[in-house]
């Protein structure tokens, strides 16, 4: 039983980390897109 609970805890932790990582990636992509738009406007 103890081993099972440890595994579950570990899985939950890794899931949390994964979701955080995905959120960060999305935010970085948004920022990159905004920067690209600004650069295009400056070039035009």
Secondary structure, 3 states (H helix, E strand, C coil): CHHHHHHHHHHHHHHHHHHHHHHHHHHHHHHHHHHHHHHHHHHC
